[in-house]
Amino acid sequence: MFPGLNETQGKTEAVFAQLRERAKHFPPELNEEWFDQGLFKTRSTEISDYLAEAEKNAYSLLRLEPSSPVYGFMSNAVQEQLTALVQALYRP
């Protein structure tokens, strides 16, 4: 493990805890498509399923070495998923 992994993991846990808390302010079932179909593999009407996919991907990214050939792809995917979730959950 490289220095700072525990700190990074702690921040990741905090981000998803905040997103799960914010999701409680919405009905658990989505009545319309919130996300571009290419952004998530999940095909669900439950916001918790999208949070779970993004969280799984974020933890997978933490386990990857930055030199891994898929690191850049995973990093971009996680960033895009988090951006979409934040925009959806914190929209006015």
C-alpha positions in Angstrom: 0.0 0.0 0.0 1.2 3.5 -0.7 1.1 6.2 2.0 -2.3 8.0 2.2 -4.4 5.0 1.1 -6.2 4.9 4.4 -6.9 8.7 4.1 -8.1 8.3 0.6 -10.3 5.3 1.6 -11.7 7.4 4.5 -12.5 10.3 2.1 -14.2 7.9 -0.3 -16.3 6.4 2.6 -17.3 9.9 3.7 -18.3 11.0 0.2 -20.6 8.0 -0.3 -22.0 8.4 3.2 -23.0 11.9 2.3 -24.5 10.8 -1.0 -26.5 8.0 0.7 -27.8 10.5 3.3 -28.8 13.0 0.6 -30.5 10.2 -1.3 -32.8 9.8 1.6 -34.5 13.1 0.6 -35.7 11.5 -2.6 -38.1 8.7 -3.2 -36.1 5.5 -3.5 -37.6 4.7 -6.9 -36.8 7.0 -9.8 -39.7 7.8 -12.0 -37.6 9.1 -14.9 -34.1 8.4 -16.2 -31.6 10.5 -14.3 -28.5 9.4 -16.0 -27.1 8.8 -19.4 -27.3 5.1 -20.3 -23.6 5.0 -21.1 -22.6 6.3 -17.6 -23.8 3.3 -15.5 -24.1 -0.4 -16.2 -27.0 -0.4 -13.7 -30.5 -0.5 -15.2 -32.6 0.1 -12.2 -35.2 2.5 -10.9 -33.5 2.5 -7.4 -31.1 5.4 -6.7 -29.3 3.1 -4.2 -28.3 0.8 -7.1 -26.5 3.6 -8.9 -24.8 4.6 -5.6 -23.7 1.0 -5.1 -22.2 0.8 -8.6 -20.3 4.1 -8.3 -19.0 3.1 -4.8 -17.9 -0.4 -6.1 -16.0 1.3 -8.9 -14.4 3.9 -6.6 -13.1 1.1 -4.3 -11.9 -0.9 -7.4 -10.0 2.2 -8.4 -8.4 2.5 -4.9 -7.0 -1.0 -5.3 -5.5 -0.3 -8.8 -1.9 0.8 -9.2 -1.7 4.1 -11.1 0.5 2.4 -13.7 -2.3 -0.1 -14.5 -3.5 0.2 -18.1 -7.1 0.5 -16.9 -6.4 3.1 -14.2 -7.2 6.2 -16.4 -10.4 4.6 -17.7 -11.6 3.7 -14.2 -10.6 7.1 -12.9 -12.6 8.9 -15.6 -15.6 6.6 -15.1 -15.6 7.1 -11.3 -15.3 10.9 -11.7 -18.2 11.0 -14.2 -20.4 8.8 -12.0 -19.7 10.9 -9.0 -20.4 14.1 -10.9 -23.7 12.8 -12.2 -24.7 11.6 -8.7 -23.9 14.9 -7.0 -25.7 16.9 -9.7 -28.7 14.7 -9.5 -28.9 14.6 -5.7 -28.1 18.3 -5.1 -30.1 19.8 -7.8 -32.6 22.4 -6.7 
